[in-house]
Amino acid sequence: MNYKIFGTLFVSIFSVILGVGIVTPLLPVFAHDLGAGGFCISLIFGSFSLSRTIFLPIFGQMSDIKGRKPFIICGLLSYAIISIAFMYVHDPYLLIVCRFFQGIASAMILPVVQAYVGEMTPKGQEGFQMASFNISMFASLSIGPILGGYIQDHWNLQAAFVVMGVLAFASFLAALVFLPPTKNELYRKSRQEKVSWQYLLKNGTIMGLFSYRFAYTTCIGIIWGFLPVYADVSFNLSHSEIGILIMLGVFISGLFHIPMGYLADRVDRNIMVVLGGSIVTVSVFSLELAYDFWSLFAINFLFGIGGGISMPAVTASAVVQGKKMKVMGAVMAFLTMGHSLGMMCGALLAGVIMEFYRLQTSFYIGGWIMLASLIIFFCAIFSKDYSSNFNGGIK
């Protein structure tokens, strides 16, 4: 493992997601102040997921051919430029445009960086190394909203945009200087042409991992989008209490990542996915039964444990597949696409259910989606190509 490159990528992802985490919770208020209605605000968030979903497979495949560094530095620089653009927006519909291009920049960065780290990872250390790297995302997601609130309280939203831009530009400079030239990317597996998506879709293991990632992030989308409303309307919780609940799952999952990543290199990863997924399923179903702050706290704590157990195993299994198939970028992009689709579908699904049924019904539906993904995953790992392609996903 080249820890100079690892550290550069770690800091880059941490800085970028921290910047986005600072600004994103403030965008609804900013958009509302500009005159945006509920539908426009949903488009501001949906445009990011839409563009990222569209461009993820494109950039993932291209990075397998052209190399990782060009996409990483281009994406980081784009983030910095878009941050400046946010400062001059005075129309809510321009926010939709900015978020759309921010989604494109995101598609250049995350799956490509994960592919870079995955290819550097020594055999047998996939769980620990990828879990260690993913701490960059969990830590920044936990710190970002808190820091954003502090900046908003003591300065203004424009200052938050400046911080986001500075962090993105600093990450761009670090990647430009410290990442080796593309021709020296010793870990890249060169291909002469793009891989067919059928090549990935025929792999039962990858489809099982995609299904789980999609369902898991669908539940996250439901919780992040509508748990605040549920907590406010049903239990009259304070904003600080709601903030604690929203960030709790991410924080706990991050705490579990490194020890569970270490474990994923030593036990059957399939069991970890099923165990963690079962805990997530139970916790989502239980949201409908919550009766106060502490019951919601316990349920979100449980949700974080489930994610912390399952996701290191999912990521490690994806790295194994990427190395075997020699299309690490495409594999990581495909799983990230599942993540993006899940977040978008979770919020949209909960919104539709809220319009026609009780809000709690969205948690019930989320639990069934999670349970269905576990069944699909279980079937996928015992499909015909399991023995030849997956290598058991086991140490």
One Martini backbone bead per residue (centre of mass of N, CA, C, O) as a GRO file, in nm:
protein
  395
    1MET     BB    1   0.094   0.038   0.025
    2ASN     BB    2   0.050   0.377  -0.068
    3TYR     BB    3   0.039   0.631   0.171
    4LYS     BB    4   0.061   0.888   0.006
    5ILE     BB    5  -0.183   0.838  -0.176
    6PHE     BB    6  -0.386   0.768   0.040
    7GLY     BB    7  -0.371   1.042   0.190
    8THR     BB    8  -0.453   1.222  -0.046
    9LEU     BB    9  -0.733   1.091  -0.093
   10PHE     BB   10  -0.843   1.123   0.189
   11VAL     BB   11  -0.827   1.436   0.209
   12SER     BB   12  -0.993   1.499  -0.041
   13ILE     BB   13  -1.259   1.367   0.044
   14PHE     BB   14  -1.293   1.507   0.313
   15SER     BB   15  -1.299   1.801   0.207
   16VAL     BB   16  -1.532   1.783   0.006
   17ILE     BB   17  -1.754   1.663   0.196
   18LEU     BB   18  -1.734   1.883   0.405
   19GLY     BB   19  -1.824   2.114   0.223
   20VAL     BB   20  -2.098   1.991   0.149
   21GLY     BB   21  -2.195   1.948   0.448
   22ILE     BB   22  -2.207   2.253   0.514
   23VAL     BB   23  -2.423   2.338   0.282
   24THR     BB   24  -2.669   2.145   0.236
   25PRO     BB   25  -2.849   2.213   0.497
   26LEU     BB   26  -2.876   2.529   0.387
   27LEU     BB   27  -3.027   2.527   0.109
   28PRO     BB   28  -3.332   2.535   0.175
   29VAL     BB   29  -3.323   2.817   0.302
   30PHE     BB   30  -3.198   2.966   0.065
   31ALA     BB   31  -3.419   2.892  -0.141
   32HIS     BB   32  -3.656   3.014   0.018
   33ASP     BB   33  -3.541   3.308   0.016
   34LEU     BB   34  -3.562   3.301  -0.315
   35GLY     BB   35  -3.869   3.152  -0.358
   36ALA     BB   36  -3.887   2.856  -0.308
   37GLY     BB   37  -4.048   2.569  -0.330
   38GLY     BB   38  -4.087   2.242  -0.269
   39PHE     BB   39  -4.031   2.141  -0.560
   40CYS     BB   40  -3.770   2.300  -0.607
   41ILE     BB   41  -3.612   2.176  -0.372
   42SER     BB   42  -3.625   1.885  -0.481
   43LEU     BB   43  -3.465   1.957  -0.743
   44ILE     BB   44  -3.201   2.044  -0.612
   45PHE     BB   45  -3.146   1.750  -0.506
   46GLY     BB   46  -3.219   1.569  -0.758
   47SER     BB   47  -3.006   1.677  -0.967
   48PHE     BB   48  -2.761   1.549  -0.839
   49SER     BB   49  -2.845   1.248  -0.862
   50LEU     BB   50  -2.902   1.244  -1.163
   51SER     BB   51  -2.622   1.323  -1.278
   52ARG     BB   52  -2.458   1.109  -1.128
   53THR     BB   53  -2.601   0.860  -1.246
   54ILE     BB   54  -2.535   0.917  -1.546
   55PHE     BB   55  -2.199   0.958  -1.510
   56LEU     BB   56  -2.074   0.721  -1.360
   57PRO     BB   57  -2.032   0.503  -1.589
   58ILE     BB   58  -1.855   0.679  -1.766
   59PHE     BB   59  -1.616   0.749  -1.570
   60GLY     BB   60  -1.550   0.465  -1.477
   61GLN     BB   61  -1.467   0.351  -1.753
   62MET     BB   62  -1.262   0.573  -1.841
   63SER     BB   63  -1.060   0.522  -1.601
   64ASP     BB   64  -0.974   0.236  -1.707
   65ILE     BB   65  -0.831   0.375  -1.963
   66LYS     BB   66  -0.705   0.677  -1.879
   67GLY     BB   67  -0.726   0.703  -1.577
   68ARG     BB   68  -0.750   0.871  -1.263
   69LYS     BB   69  -0.635   1.164  -1.228
   70PRO     BB   70  -0.795   1.341  -1.435
   71PHE     BB   71  -1.073   1.307  -1.283
   72ILE     BB   72  -1.000   1.405  -1.004
   73ILE     BB   73  -0.896   1.697  -1.072
   74CYS     BB   74  -1.146   1.785  -1.231
   75GLY     BB   75  -1.353   1.748  -1.005
   76LEU     BB   76  -1.222   1.934  -0.791
   77LEU     BB   77  -1.220   2.194  -0.963
   78SER     BB   78  -1.525   2.200  -1.014
   79TYR     BB   79  -1.607   2.238  -0.721
   80ALA     BB   80  -1.472   2.514  -0.687
   81ILE     BB   81  -1.628   2.664  -0.911
   82ILE     BB   82  -1.916   2.605  -0.806
   83SER     BB   83  -1.882   2.756  -0.539
   84ILE     BB   84  -1.869   3.033  -0.673
   85ALA     BB   85  -2.143   3.021  -0.817
   86PHE     BB   86  -2.322   3.019  -0.560
   87MET     BB   87  -2.257   3.322  -0.477
   88TYR     BB   88  -2.428   3.430  -0.759
   89VAL     BB   89  -2.703   3.331  -0.669
   90HIS     BB   90  -3.066   3.462  -0.734
   91ASP     BB   91  -3.192   3.180  -0.833
   92PRO     BB   92  -3.338   2.879  -0.780
   93TYR     BB   93  -3.284   2.756  -1.071
   94LEU     BB   94  -2.972   2.786  -1.051
   95LEU     BB   95  -2.938   2.574  -0.831
   96ILE     BB   96  -3.007   2.334  -1.008
   97VAL     BB   97  -2.768   2.368  -1.200
   98CYS     BB   98  -2.540   2.352  -0.992
   99ARG     BB   99  -2.618   2.068  -0.886
  100PHE     BB  100  -2.586   1.920  -1.150
  101PHE     BB  101  -2.275   1.982  -1.180
  102GLN     BB  102  -2.198   1.862  -0.906
  103GLY     BB  103  -2.274   1.570  -0.983
  104ILE     BB  104  -2.063   1.539  -1.204
  105ALA     BB  105  -1.817   1.584  -1.023
  106SER     BB  106  -1.877   1.346  -0.832
  107ALA     BB  107  -1.848   1.123  -1.058
  108MET     BB  108  -1.529   1.177  -1.084
  109ILE     BB  109  -1.442   1.093  -0.786
  110LEU     BB  110  -1.536   0.860  -0.593
  111PRO     BB  111  -1.508   0.596  -0.773
  112VAL     BB  112  -1.214   0.659  -0.861
  113VAL     BB  113  -1.087   0.663  -0.581
  114GLN     BB  114  -1.177   0.379  -0.496
  115ALA     BB  115  -1.027   0.238  -0.726
  116TYR     BB  116  -0.745   0.328  -0.649
  117VAL     BB  117  -0.744   0.198  -0.367
  118GLY     BB  118  -0.822  -0.092  -0.451
  119GLU     BB  119  -0.561  -0.143  -0.629
  120MET     BB  120  -0.357  -0.100  -0.381
  121THR     BB  121  -0.469  -0.331  -0.232
  122PRO     BB  122  -0.391  -0.591  -0.069
  123LYS     BB  123  -0.427  -0.905  -0.042
  124GLY     BB  124  -0.646  -0.948   0.242
  125GLN     BB  125  -0.712  -0.603   0.289
  126GLU     BB  126  -0.986  -0.488   0.187
  127GLY     BB  127  -1.150  -0.423   0.440
  128PHE     BB  128  -0.954  -0.239   0.604
  129GLN     BB  129  -0.868  -0.026   0.387
  130MET     BB  130  -1.156   0.067   0.297
  131ALA     BB  131  -1.256   0.141   0.579
  132SER     BB  132  -1.040   0.352   0.636
  133PHE     BB  133  -1.115   0.535   0.398
  134ASN     BB  134  -1.429   0.578   0.472
  135ILE     BB  135  -1.380   0.774   0.709
  136SER     BB  136  -1.371   1.032   0.540
  137MET     BB  137  -1.685   1.035   0.502
  138PHE     BB  138  -1.801   1.001   0.791
  139ALA     BB  139  -1.659   1.242   0.923
  140SER     BB  140  -1.762   1.467   0.729
  141LEU     BB  141  -2.070   1.408   0.769
  142SER     BB  142  -2.060   1.478   1.078
  143ILE     BB  143  -1.920   1.770   1.071
  144GLY     BB  144  -2.046   1.954   0.852
  145PRO     BB  145  -2.329   2.045   0.972
  146ILE     BB  146  -2.210   2.170   1.229
  147LEU     BB  147  -2.024   2.376   1.088
  148GLY     BB  148  -2.246   2.513   0.921
  149GLY     BB  149  -2.406   2.626   1.161
  150TYR     BB  150  -2.176   2.798   1.276
  151ILE     BB  151  -2.127   2.978   1.028
  152GLN     BB  152  -2.419   3.087   1.011
  153ASP     BB  153  -2.427   3.214   1.300
  154HIS     BB  154  -2.140   3.396   1.261
  155TRP     BB  155  -2.212   3.461   0.962
  156ASN     BB  156  -2.273   3.315   0.647
  157LEU     BB  157  -2.344   3.153   0.354
  158GLN     BB  158  -2.105   3.266   0.193
  159ALA     BB  159  -1.891   3.143   0.379
  160ALA     BB  160  -1.964   2.848   0.314
  161PHE     BB  161  -1.886   2.864   0.014
  162VAL     BB  162  -1.592   2.938   0.061
  163VAL     BB  163  -1.512   2.685   0.216
  164MET     BB  164  -1.584   2.483  -0.005
  165GLY     BB  165  -1.385   2.601  -0.217
  166VAL     BB  166  -1.119   2.579  -0.056
  167LEU     BB  167  -1.124   2.275  -0.008
  168ALA     BB  168  -1.135   2.190  -0.308
  169PHE     BB  169  -0.872   2.338  -0.399
  170ALA     BB  170  -0.679   2.198  -0.203
  171SER     BB  171  -0.736   1.915  -0.317
  172PHE     BB  172  -0.641   1.972  -0.601
  173LEU     BB  173  -0.346   2.038  -0.532
  174ALA     BB  174  -0.277   1.771  -0.392
  175ALA     BB  175  -0.337   1.588  -0.637
  176LEU     BB  176  -0.150   1.728  -0.844
  177VAL     BB  177   0.121   1.680  -0.674
  178PHE     BB  178   0.096   1.372  -0.531
  179LEU     BB  179   0.002   1.242  -0.775
  180PRO     BB  180   0.081   1.050  -1.011
  181PRO     BB  181   0.116   1.005  -1.312
  182THR     BB  182  -0.064   0.820  -1.523
  183LYS     BB  183   0.182   0.647  -1.636
  184ASN     BB  184   0.243   0.570  -1.305
  185GLU     BB  185  -0.006   0.382  -1.267
  186LEU     BB  186   0.059   0.073  -1.150
  187TYR     BB  187  -0.254  -0.027  -1.077
  188ARG     BB  188  -0.350  -0.008  -1.354
  189LYS     BB  189  -0.591  -0.164  -1.576
  190SER     BB  190  -0.563  -0.193  -1.892
  191ARG     BB  191  -0.772  -0.092  -2.173
  192GLN     BB  192  -0.894  -0.072  -2.513
  193GLU     BB  193  -1.195  -0.095  -2.404
  194LYS     BB  194  -1.502  -0.097  -2.321
  195VAL     BB  195  -1.708  -0.235  -2.105
  196SER     BB  196  -1.967  -0.426  -2.083
  197TRP     BB  197  -2.251  -0.428  -1.887
  198GLN     BB  198  -2.300  -0.733  -1.912
  199TYR     BB  199  -2.047  -0.814  -1.756
  200LEU     BB  200  -2.177  -0.721  -1.482
  201LEU     BB  201  -2.476  -0.837  -1.493
  202LYS     BB  202  -2.374  -1.149  -1.496
  203ASN     BB  203  -2.282  -1.089  -1.206
  204GLY     BB  204  -2.423  -1.192  -0.920
  205THR     BB  205  -2.259  -1.044  -0.704
  206ILE     BB  206  -2.288  -0.753  -0.807
  207MET     BB  207  -2.599  -0.755  -0.797
  208GLY     BB  208  -2.615  -0.804  -0.493
  209LEU     BB  209  -2.458  -0.548  -0.406
  210PHE     BB  210  -2.640  -0.346  -0.548
  211SER     BB  211  -2.902  -0.415  -0.403
  212TYR     BB  212  -2.803  -0.346  -0.119
  213ARG     BB  213  -2.711  -0.054  -0.166
  214PHE     BB  214  -2.983   0.052  -0.257
  215ALA     BB  215  -3.153  -0.020  -0.005
  216TYR     BB  216  -2.985   0.119   0.213
  217THR     BB  217  -3.006   0.414   0.081
  218THR     BB  218  -3.310   0.428   0.084
  219CYS     BB  219  -3.329   0.438   0.392
  220ILE     BB  220  -3.160   0.691   0.425
  221GLY     BB  221  -3.344   0.877   0.258
  222ILE     BB  222  -3.588   0.847   0.443
  223ILE     BB  223  -3.459   0.943   0.707
  224TRP     BB  224  -3.336   1.220   0.617
  225GLY     BB  225  -3.607   1.335   0.489
  226PHE     BB  226  -3.845   1.233   0.736
  227LEU     BB  227  -3.761   1.221   1.035
  228PRO     BB  228  -3.785   1.523   1.110
  229VAL     BB  229  -4.091   1.534   1.071
  230TYR     BB  230  -4.170   1.306   1.262
  231ALA     BB  231  -4.031   1.428   1.520
  232ASP     BB  232  -4.189   1.696   1.518
  233VAL     BB  233  -4.493   1.605   1.496
  234SER     BB  234  -4.495   1.358   1.713
  235PHE     BB  235  -4.261   1.487   1.948
  236ASN     BB  236  -4.148   1.779   1.955
  237LEU     BB  237  -3.861   1.825   1.873
  238SER     BB  238  -3.570   1.956   1.859
  239HIS     BB  239  -3.321   2.050   1.651
  240SER     BB  240  -3.092   1.911   1.808
  241GLU     BB  241  -3.225   1.633   1.832
  242ILE     BB  242  -3.257   1.584   1.530
  243GLY     BB  243  -2.955   1.608   1.459
  244ILE     BB  244  -2.865   1.367   1.625
  245LEU     BB  245  -3.032   1.151   1.476
  246ILE     BB  246  -2.918   1.190   1.187
  247MET     BB  247  -2.599   1.149   1.273
  248LEU     BB  248  -2.583   0.878   1.427
  249GLY     BB  249  -2.565   0.660   1.206
  250VAL     BB  250  -2.302   0.763   1.078
  251PHE     BB  251  -2.123   0.758   1.331
  252ILE     BB  252  -2.152   0.458   1.408
  253SER     BB  253  -2.064   0.339   1.140
  254GLY     BB  254  -1.778   0.463   1.151
  255LEU     BB  255  -1.682   0.319   1.413
  256PHE     BB  256  -1.721   0.019   1.281
  257HIS     BB  257  -1.543  -0.002   1.024
  258ILE     BB  258  -1.260  -0.095   1.108
  259PRO     BB  259  -1.326  -0.355   1.270
  260MET     BB  260  -1.502  -0.475   1.033
  261GLY     BB  261  -1.279  -0.472   0.821
  262TYR     BB  262  -1.092  -0.664   0.969
  263LEU     BB  263  -1.304  -0.897   0.980
  264ALA     BB  264  -1.353  -0.921   0.662
  265ASP     BB  265  -1.053  -1.066   0.634
  266ARG     BB  266  -1.156  -1.340   0.833
  267VAL     BB  267  -1.447  -1.370   0.725
  268ASP     BB  268  -1.755  -1.407   0.610
  269ARG     BB  269  -1.898  -1.161   0.421
  270ASN     BB  270  -2.186  -1.262   0.383
  271ILE     BB  271  -2.262  -1.270   0.682
  272MET     BB  272  -2.223  -0.967   0.735
  273VAL     BB  273  -2.439  -0.867   0.542
  274VAL     BB  274  -2.680  -1.021   0.663
  275LEU     BB  275  -2.654  -0.920   0.951
  276GLY     BB  276  -2.657  -0.614   0.899
  277GLY     BB  277  -2.920  -0.616   0.729
  278SER     BB  278  -3.104  -0.721   0.955
  279ILE     BB  279  -3.064  -0.482   1.146
  280VAL     BB  280  -3.167  -0.268   0.953
  281THR     BB  281  -3.450  -0.384   0.911
  282VAL     BB  282  -3.545  -0.371   1.206
  283SER     BB  283  -3.501  -0.065   1.247
  284VAL     BB  284  -3.697   0.039   1.029
  285PHE     BB  285  -3.952  -0.097   1.135
  286SER     BB  286  -3.926   0.045   1.430
  287LEU     BB  287  -3.997   0.344   1.368
  288GLU     BB  288  -4.312   0.304   1.394
  289LEU     BB  289  -4.272   0.242   1.727
  290ALA     BB  290  -4.202   0.501   1.820
  291TYR     BB  291  -4.231   0.742   2.132
  292ASP     BB  292  -3.938   0.886   2.148
  293PHE     BB  293  -3.624   0.995   2.157
  294TRP     BB  294  -3.488   0.729   2.275
  295SER     BB  295  -3.608   0.534   2.069
  296LEU     BB  296  -3.481   0.675   1.823
  297PHE     BB  297  -3.193   0.649   1.918
  298ALA     BB  298  -3.181   0.336   1.929
  299ILE     BB  299  -3.256   0.285   1.631
  300ASN     BB  300  -3.021   0.453   1.500
  301PHE     BB  301  -2.800   0.294   1.636
  302LEU     BB  302  -2.874   0.025   1.501
  303PHE     BB  303  -2.842   0.120   1.211
  304GLY     BB  304  -2.537   0.181   1.236
  305ILE     BB  305  -2.446  -0.105   1.300
  306GLY     BB  306  -2.545  -0.242   1.042
  307GLY     BB  307  -2.370  -0.071   0.850
  308GLY     BB  308  -2.092  -0.131   0.990
  309ILE     BB  309  -2.101  -0.441   0.918
  310SER     BB  310  -2.172  -0.447   0.599
  311MET     BB  311  -2.007  -0.234   0.421
  312PRO     BB  312  -1.715  -0.347   0.432
  313ALA     BB  313  -1.795  -0.612   0.285
  314VAL     BB  314  -1.901  -0.487   0.027
  315THR     BB  315  -1.642  -0.333  -0.058
  316ALA     BB  316  -1.446  -0.574  -0.055
  317SER     BB  317  -1.600  -0.741  -0.271
  318ALA     BB  318  -1.570  -0.527  -0.496
  319VAL     BB  319  -1.262  -0.534  -0.512
  320VAL     BB  320  -1.233  -0.826  -0.592
  321GLN     BB  321  -1.394  -0.797  -0.857
  322GLY     BB  322  -1.227  -0.569  -0.991
  323LYS     BB  323  -0.963  -0.733  -1.010
  324LYS     BB  324  -1.067  -0.978  -1.172
  325MET     BB  325  -1.204  -0.794  -1.414
  326LYS     BB  326  -1.038  -0.523  -1.470
  327VAL     BB  327  -1.287  -0.298  -1.354
  328MET     BB  328  -1.288  -0.098  -1.105
  329GLY     BB  329  -1.436   0.158  -1.198
  330ALA     BB  330  -1.702   0.021  -1.290
  331VAL     BB  331  -1.775  -0.114  -1.021
  332MET     BB  332  -1.779   0.142  -0.841
  333ALA     BB  333  -1.986   0.296  -1.013
  334PHE     BB  334  -2.218   0.092  -0.988
  335LEU     BB  335  -2.246   0.112  -0.676
  336THR     BB  336  -2.281   0.423  -0.666
  337MET     BB  337  -2.540   0.419  -0.830
  338GLY     BB  338  -2.702   0.272  -0.614
  339HIS     BB  339  -2.672   0.495  -0.406
  340SER     BB  340  -2.801   0.729  -0.566
  341LEU     BB  341  -3.074   0.592  -0.624
  342GLY     BB  342  -3.152   0.542  -0.330
  343MET     BB  343  -3.165   0.835  -0.231
  344MET     BB  344  -3.376   0.927  -0.438
  345CYS     BB  345  -3.600   0.709  -0.390
  346GLY     BB  346  -3.643   0.751  -0.088
  347ALA     BB  347  -3.746   1.044  -0.099
  348LEU     BB  348  -3.974   1.002  -0.309
  349LEU     BB  349  -4.130   0.778  -0.167
  350ALA     BB  350  -4.189   0.931   0.096
  351GLY     BB  351  -4.339   1.167  -0.040
  352VAL     BB  352  -4.573   1.005  -0.162
  353ILE     BB  353  -4.671   0.868   0.098
  354MET     BB  354  -4.727   1.134   0.253
  355GLU     BB  355  -4.963   1.226   0.062
  356PHE     BB  356  -5.152   0.936   0.102
  357TYR     BB  357  -5.030   0.869   0.383
  358ARG     BB  358  -4.855   0.781   0.630
  359LEU     BB  359  -4.535   0.842   0.719
  360GLN     BB  360  -4.472   0.560   0.856
  361THR     BB  361  -4.501   0.389   0.592
  362SER     BB  362  -4.214   0.441   0.478
  363PHE     BB  363  -4.071   0.255   0.684
  364TYR     BB  364  -4.215  -0.003   0.607
  365ILE     BB  365  -4.122  -0.008   0.310
  366GLY     BB  366  -3.817   0.001   0.368
  367GLY     BB  367  -3.807  -0.275   0.511
  368TRP     BB  368  -3.898  -0.443   0.261
  369ILE     BB  369  -3.668  -0.360   0.075
  370MET     BB  370  -3.444  -0.474   0.253
  371LEU     BB  371  -3.543  -0.767   0.256
  372ALA     BB  372  -3.532  -0.812  -0.052
  373SER     BB  373  -3.222  -0.766  -0.079
  374LEU     BB  374  -3.139  -1.013   0.091
  375ILE     BB  375  -3.262  -1.223  -0.096
  376ILE     BB  376  -3.102  -1.144  -0.348
  377PHE     BB  377  -2.823  -1.184  -0.225
  378PHE     BB  378  -2.855  -1.480  -0.148
  379CYS     BB  379  -2.905  -1.577  -0.441
  380ALA     BB  380  -2.647  -1.461  -0.577
  381ILE     BB  381  -2.423  -1.625  -0.409
  382PHE     BB  382  -2.575  -1.904  -0.537
  383SER     BB  383  -2.499  -1.877  -0.807
  384LYS     BB  384  -2.317  -2.000  -1.065
  385ASP     BB  385  -2.087  -1.762  -1.044
  386TYR     BB  386  -1.991  -1.776  -0.749
  387SER     BB  387  -1.751  -1.982  -0.756
  388SER     BB  388  -1.585  -1.823  -0.994
  389ASN     BB  389  -1.609  -1.500  -0.902
  390PHE     BB  390  -1.600  -1.462  -0.572
  391ASN     BB  391  -1.437  -1.651  -0.381
  392GLY     BB  392  -1.660  -1.615  -0.142
  393GLY     BB  393  -1.564  -1.352   0.001
  394ILE     BB  394  -1.324  -1.506   0.158
  395LYS     BB  395  -1.086  -1.598   0.419
   0.00000   0.00000   0.00000
